[in-house]
């Protein structure tokens, strides 16, 4: 090919590129995938929910919530349910509730687990569990070890912490019965009720 023709073709191509219109900017911001972080609940939202759930005053609910928020911050979900437990050194606990997360449908959750320790008695409780680090409902379905000290004397309210992977659960319990002691165990959360707690 003649050098002059090749040079003219190259210059023509460069001129076309230089005169081309720059791409038009989009009229709206492009959408990016979500970070995967669940939206958190505020302290005010949960004081009202705990107060309504347990049938206690906002002041009593606020005192419990303040302690948990101070330790862990704002939760991304909560479970509202009921459970029963009994122990003579070795204990068993079974429960059922609904898992709530913002912008998601409530999901039924079961939990069960054994415990061992200096522990005697039984109780039935309403349980309001704050969930930290939970970004998807499916992440709740695992075992959560925890250490619990219980002192239910006809009525009362208490909190303990359970941790698994990067998720922390803070069950708030208000129950009736007679239970005294401290135990070590775990709770396994599942989609279906399991009679065997192991």
N, C-alpha and C positions, 0 to 999 in steps of 0.2 A: 504494500500500500504506500502511496506517495506521502512523504513527510508532511507536505502542506495540507493534504486532506486530513491526515491524522491530527495535526495541530489544530486545524479549524474545527474538527469534531470535538476535540477536548475543550477548546475555548467555548464552543456553543453549549456544551454540557454544563460547564462552570457558570456561564451566564444564566442559563435556565434555573439552576439551583439558587443563584443569588437573587434572582427576581421572583422566585416562588413566594407565595403568601405564607407567612408563618402560621402554624396551626392555631385555630381559634380556641380561646380559653373556654372551658366549660362554664355554663350558666350557674351551676351549683357545685358544691364541694363533692368530690368523689366519696363514695361510701367505703369504709374500711371494715374488716371483720372485727367483731366485738373482742374485747380483751379477755373474755372468759370469766371475768370477775362478777359475782352476783351482787346485786344492789343490797345495801345494808339497811337495817332498821334503826330508827332513832330511839333514844332513851325514852322520850315522851310517848311514842307509839307503844312501846312495850310495857311501860308502867300501867297504862290503861288496859292493855290486854291481860296482864297478870292480875290486876285488880279485879277485872270482870271474871276471869277464869276461876280464881280462888274465892271470890266473894268477900274480899277484904278491902279495907280502905286504901286509897291511893298512897297514903303516907307509909303504911306497912309494906306495900308492894314496892314503893320507891326506894325504901331502905335496902331491900334485897337486891333490886336491880342496880342500885348505885355501887354496891360491892362488886358485883359481877362485871359491870362496865369498867370499873376502875382496874380490875385485873386483866380484862381481855379486850375492851373496846366495844365496837358495835357489831352485833351478830348479823349473819346473812340469812338466817332462818330460825325457825323454832318449831318444836313439837309440843302439841297440847294433847294430853292423854291421861290414862289411869293405869295403875299397876298394883299388884299384890306381891308380898314377899313374906317369907318366914325363915327362921334360922334356929338351930340348936348347934352351935359351932359351925356346922356346914349349912349354908343357906341357899335358897332359890328365889329368883325374882322373875316375874312375867308381866309384860305390859303391852298396851296397844294405844296408838294415837295417830294424829294427822300431822304430817310435815307441811309447814307453810314456808314458801319462799316468794319474794315479790315477783310479779309477772309470770307466775306458774300456778297450775292447778294444784290444790292440796293432794297429798299422796298418803295412803294408809301405810303405817309403819308398825312392825311388831318388834319387841325386844325380849330377850330372855338371857339369863346368865346365872352361874353359880358363884358362891363366895365362901370364904373360910376365914375364921378368926374368932376372937372373943366376942360372941354375938348371940343374943337370946331373945326370942319373941317373934311377933308378927305384926304386920301393919298393911293397911290398904291406903293408897295415896293417890291424889291427883298430882300429875307431874307436868311441869312446864319447862321444857328443855331448850335452852338457848344454844344455837349452833354457830360456831366460829370456823371460818376457813372453808365452809361448804359452798361450792360453786355450782354443783349439779346434784339433784336429788339422789342419783345412783351412788354418790360417794358416801352416803350414810350407811350403806349395807356392808358392814365390816364389824370386827370386834374392837371394843373400846375398853382398855383396862382402866381401873380407877381404884382409889382408896377412899373408903367412906366411913365416917363416924356418924352413928345414928343415935338420936335420943328422942323418941316419940313417946310422950306421956299424955295420952288422950288426944292431944292436938299439938301442932307445931309446924314450923317451916324450916327447912334446911337446904343447903346447897353443897354439892361436891363436884369435882371436875373429872372428866374422862378424856383421855387423849389417844388418838390413833392417826398415824401419818402426820399430816399437817392440820388435822381437824381437832378442835376442842369442843366438847359438849359440857354444858353446865346445867344439869337437872336441878330444878327448884321443886322441892316436894313439900306438900302439906297433907298430912294424913291423920288417921285415927288408929289407935291400937296401943300396944305396949311393946316397945322395942328398945333395947339398950345394948350398946357395944360398939365395936369397931371391926371392920372386915376388909379383906382384900379380895378382889375378884374382877370380873369383866362383864360387860353386857354386849351381846351380839344382836345387831339390828338386821331385820330381814323383811322381805316382802310378804312372807307367809308365816303363820304361827307355827312354831316348832315346839313340840312337847319336851324333847330332850334339850336341855340348856347348854350342852357342850358343843 
